[in-house]
Amino acid sequence: MIRPNFLSAEDRRELEACVRRQREDHGIARRANALLLLDDGKSCVQIAEFLYLDDDTIRGWYKAYRQDGWESVALDGWKGGQARLTDEQESALCAWLDERFCRSTGEIRAHIAAQWYVTYSHSGCIKLLARLDYEYRKPKTVPRVADEAKQEEFIARYEALLNALPADEAVYFADAVHPEYQSRPAFGWVRKGTNPAMRTTTGRKRVNIHGALNLENFDAPFMEPVTVDGKSAAQLLAKIEARNPDKTTIHVIWDNAPYHKGPEVRAFLDRPECRINLIPLPPYSPHLNPIERLWAVMHRYVTHNRFYPTQTAFATAILGFFRETIPKNWHRFREQVTDNFRVISHANLRVLQ
């Protein structure tokens, strides 16, 4: 059984954009459409009926996407007809493309025409690029500094901790978030010509949340400080302790922000009765903190495509997510907030300058 909601918010936006692009290859758009319908909870049989396919094809697309990502289903097998450029010209074109990041085929077609007096249509250029093993992708943001060894060390330490975790210990991830009082448009389905719009807000005030998350039971204690600082960090640790009276040790994993290492936190840890064990994340590694994924879910539930007439109404909705939505509905987004960690390395990426 394929469970819905397996797509991240970013991946879903990318697939929706693929479906909407009028000049996208039909086969690629159908695969993106099928993945979106699976994410919405439709069955393979239902989707196959909609698309006039067999359900095994849909399952194959899903399996390929889960194993190898969008790259595995983003290209059609058809690579175009007879090449209009010579092998030497194609090699020169590849070298030119590798030195830059072209956002449209127009720039590439203009370069081909200027260099070799060969004219390509938009679709013809797409086929040429596909045959040369190029694809249309959006860059993903990565940490400014990515220490691969430290990430691997943290993941190994975390897995060892979980594998040997006694019943009287717990693990929390903690961080701060500062949602701004402003309209946040997001993709959605509407009838053509209806021109959806959102009203803008009159201010940019923020709601400060200093929170933590236990992935085992989705306990999510939080503070609403005026300022996120060492005082709020110590208060959060105290709240975590108070919610776990039966735990002898509570491991709290958070980043290396100065207020997480300040005098207030050190004083809290120096207490003889302290049961908190702090574990720092590797520098510049927000992808190793699952609570970051909880912030994304919060925005989808509370801020995307929603207008709040006042700052108070906005703050009430944000706090309501932590006080009511998480305790009552955490099972709906548990698969989206996980500890499926991966190592990010600049060595395996083409980092744009």
N, C-alpha and C positions, 0 to 999 in steps of 0.2 A: 504493500500500500504506500502510495506517495503522499506524504504529509504536506499540507499547504504551508505557506509563509516560509519557504526555504530560501527565498531571495532576500538579500540585504536591500535597504532603501536605495543605496547607490546603484546596485545591479539592476534593480527594478526600473529606476529612472532611465538607465542606459537602454534596456530592452524596450521600454515604452517609446523612447526616442527613435529606436530602430523601426518600430512598427509604424510610427507616424511619418517617417521620411518618405516622400512621394517617389524618390528616385532610388530607393533601396531595392536590391534584387528580390524578386518575389519569393524565392525559396528561403532566403535568409529571414525575411520578414515573417514568413509562416512559422519558422522555428522559434523566433522570438515571441510570436503570438501564442504558440503552444506552451512555452515555458511560463508565460504570464498567466495563462488560464490554469495551468497546474498549480501555480502559486496561489491562485484565487480559490482553489479547492475543487476544481472540475476534475473528473476522472479521465483516464486515457481513452476510454470508450466514448465518452461524451465529446471530447476534443476531436477524436478521429472522425466522428460523425459530422461535426461542424466543418472540418477541413477536407472531407472526402479522402481520408487516408485510413490505414489500418492502425489499431491501437499499439501493435508492436513497434511501429515506427516512432510513435510518440514516446514510448518507454525508452527506445534507443536514444532519442534526443536528450531525454532527461538524464539517462545514465552517463552519456558522453559529457553533458554539461556539469554534472556533479563531480565527475572524475577529472576532467581537464579544463573546465571553465568554458567561457563563451567562445574562445578561439576554436574549440573543437566543432562547433556548429555554425560558425559565422561565415563560412565560405561554401559556395556551391562547387560541385565537382567540375562544372564547365569552366575552362580556363581561356576561352576565346579562340579565334581562328588563327589563320596564318599570320605570323609576326610581320609587322610593317617596319620594324627597326632591325638593323643587323645586330649580331651578337655583341660587336664592339660598342655600338650605340646603346644597347641595353645595359651593358656593364658601366658605361659612362653615366647613364641615367641613374643607375643604382647608387653610384658613388656620389652623385649630386644630391639624391634624396637622403642619403645617410648623413649628410652634413647639415641638414635643416629639418624643420617640422612643418610640412605643408598642410594647411587646413582645408584646402579644396583642390579638386582636380583642375580648376581653372588655371591656377599657378603652374601646375605640372604640364598641362597642355600647351600653355604659352611658352614654356621653356623648350618643349619638344619642337614646337613649330619654329622657334627662333634658332635653335641649334641645328636641326636636321630637315626643316621644311616639310615636316610630316604633320598632317592634321588629324587629331583624334576627337571623336565625340565624347560626351561625358561618360556614357555607358561603355564605350570602347576603351577609354582610359582606365575605367574601373577593372575591366577584364585584363588589361595589360598589367596593372599593378597586382592583381590577384595571381597572375601567372608568374610574376617576379617575386612572389611571396611577401607582398605588402598588404596591410589591412588598415581599415579606418578605425582608429582607437583614440580614446580620450586619455590623457595622462592622469595617473593617480598620484595623489600627494603622498610623500614619504617623509619620515623624520629628517631633520637637517643633518643629524649625526646618527649613523646606524652602526653600532658596534656589534658585529655578528657574534663574536665569541661571548660577549656578555649576555646577549639575548639567549643563546643556546644554554649558557650556564644557568640563567634564571629559570628557563623552561624545565631543565633537568632537575633543578632544586625544587621547583613547584610540584612536579610529578612525583618526586620522591617523598615530599611532604604529604601529599594526598594518599599515596599508597600505604604510608605507615601511620596515618592520622588516627589516634585513639578516639574512643567515643566521647571522652571528656575534653576534647579540643575542637576548635572551630576555625574557619578561615574566612576572612572578610577582605574585599577589595574596597578601597576608599578613594575619593577624589572630590573636587569641587566643580560646580557648573554655574554659569551666570546667564540664564536665558534673558534676552532683552525684550522689552515691551515694544514689539514691532510686528507688522504683518509679514508672514513668511509664505509666499505662494509656493505651491507644489503641484506636480503633474496630477491630472485626473481626467476621467472620461466625461466629455460633454458633447452635445449635439453640435454639428458644424454650423457656424454662423451665429451662435449664441454669445460669443465674445465674453467669457467670464472675466470678472474683475474683482479686486479686493480693495476695500477702503484702507487707507494708511492710518497709522496712529500718530498722535501729536507729540510723542516723547520717545526717549530712548533709555528710560530707566531700567534697571536690572533687578532680578530676584536672585539673591545669593543662596546657593544650596551647598552645604558641605555634607556629603552623604557617604554611605557604605552599603555593601551588598554581599550577602552570603549566598553563593550559588546553590548550595545544597537545599536550603529551605526558602530562599528568596526573601529572607528578612532584610529590610532596607531601612535602618535607622538613619535619620538625617537631622541637620541643624539648619536654621534659617537665620544666619547671623547678618548683622548690618555690614560687616566686613569679614571676608574670609582671611583668617590670620591664625597665629599660634593659639590664641584663646579658643577659637571655634574648633581647632583641631583637637585640643585637649578635651573640650566638652564632648566632641564626637566620640573620642576614645572612651570617656566615662559612660556615655550612653550605650556603647557597644558592650561594655562590661556589665552594666546594669541589666541588659536584655539577655545575658547569658550567665545567670548565677550558678549554673551547674557545670560550667567549663573551668578547668584548671588553667588552661592556656588558650588564648585567643590570638591567632596570627592575623595581623592586619598588614595588607600589602598596599602601598601607595607610592607616589612618585617622590622625587627629590626636591620638591618646592621648599624654599627656605622656612616657611611657617610650619612645615612638617618636621623640622629639625630644631626649632627654636627653643628658648628657655622654658616656655609653658609646657611644651611636650616633654622636654627632658625632666622637668620637675614632676610631671605626672608619672613618668616611667620609673623615677627614683623611689616611689612609694614602696614600702616593704610588701604591701598587699597587692601590688600591681600584677595583673594577669595578662597584660598585653605584650606580645612579641612582635615588634615592627620588622617588616621585610621590605626593603626598598626595591623599586623597579629599576631596571637599567636606564641610564640617561636617555632621554628622547625616545621613549618606547611606549606611547599611549596605546598602541595596538596590543600590548600585553596586559591591559587593564580592562576586564569585561564591563566595568561600570561605564566606560565610554560608550559601549553599545546600548546600555540602558538610557543614557542621555539621548541617543538617536531615537529610541522608541518613545521617550517622553515627548520629543518634538513632534513625532508623527501623531501621537494621541492628542496633544494639547495645542500646538502652535500652527501646524501646517493647515493653510486655507481656513484659518479661524480669525475672526476679528473680535477684539475685546474693547468695548467702548471706554474703559477706564483702566488705569494701572492696577487698581484694587481688584477688578474682575480678573485681570490677567494673573496676578499673584495668587488669587484664590484658586484658579484653575491649575496652576503649576503645583501648588501645595496639595490640591485634591488628588493629583496623580500619585503623589507619594503616600498620602494618607489613605486613599480609597482604592485607586485603580490597581496599584501593585498588590496589596493584600488580597483583593477580590479576583483579579484577572491575570495574575502573573503567569498562569499556565498557558495563556494565549501567546505570549512572546518569549517563553523560556528557551525555545530553540534558536531564537535570535540573539539572546544574551548568554553566551557560552564561553568556555575557556579553551576553545579550539585555537591554539596559538600557532603562529608561524614566524619564522625568522625573516626579517627584512634586511637585505644586503644591497648596497649600492652597486656592488660588483656585478650583480645579475640584472641591473636596470640601465636603461639609457636615460640618464638624468639630464633634463633640458636646462640649458643655461639662460 
